[in-house]
Amino acid sequence: MARPADAPRALGDFAGDAPVWTAWSELLTGRAEAATCRALGEAIRAVRTGERLAEVDARIALGVALPHPVGTRRTAEARGPLRDHAGERPRP
């Protein structure tokens, strides 16, 4: 079974040739900021050159890498009753 930490190593010297795969490997290893930068750069490049499939791939990776405030709020709301029940302090 593959492990997330294996992803960057598997790409090796080809990371520059596969920016979307590299962005996914960064996401899998907890480097969302690096993944966001890489996916955004690839999306911009793909738009400029008219590579629609590459653009879609990059935008999907970018969408996953970016934080989702609505999802964060809903998660906090869902945790509220659990937190209150467990006596935990709310997180900022």
N, C-alpha and C positions, 0 to 999 in steps of 0.2 A: 504494500500500500504506500502510495506517495505521501510525503509530508510537506507542508507548506514551506519549510526551510529549504527543501530541495529545489524549489522552483528557480530561484536566481542562479543556482549552480548549474541546473540543467540548461539554462539559456547560454551560460558561458560567454564566449566572445561574440555571440550573435544577438546580444541584448540590444545593441544599437540598430540592428536590422529588423527587430520585432518589437517596436515600442508598445503596442497594445499588450502583447504577452508579458513584456517587462513590467508594465503598469499593473497587470493582474498579479504578477509575482510579488511586486511591492505591496499590494493590498493584502495578499496572503501572509506576508511577513510583518504586517502591522505598520507599514510605512505609507500611510494614506496621503500625506502631504507630497511625498515624492511621486506617488502614483497619480495624484491630481495634476501635478506639473507636467508629467510625461504624457498623460492622456490628453490634456488640453493642447499641448504642443502638437501632438499627432492629429487631433481634430482640426486644428487650424491649418496644418499642412495639407491634410486631405481635402478640406474645403477649397483651398487655393488651387489645388491641382485637379479638382473634379473627381476625386476617387471616392465615390459615394459609399461603397461597402467599407472601405477603411474608415471613413467618417463615422459610419454607424457603429462600427466596432469601438472606435475611440470614444464616442459619446456614451456608449453603454458603460465602458470602464470608468469614464468621468462621472457619470451619474451614480455609480456605486461608490466611488471614492469621496464624493462630496457629502458633507453632513446634511441630514434631512431634518430641519427644525420641526416639521409637523410630526414626523415619526418620533422625534425625541420628546416632544410635548406629550404625545399620546402614551409613550412608554412611561413617562413620569406620572401621568394621571393613573395609569394602570397599576403602578407600583404604590401609589398613595395609600390605598386601603391596606396593602400588605405591610408597608412601612409603619403605618399607624398601629396596626395589630402587633407588629414585632417590637414596637417601641424604638425604632430607629429614628435618628435625626434626619431631616430632609437635607439633601445635597444641594449646594448652590447651583 
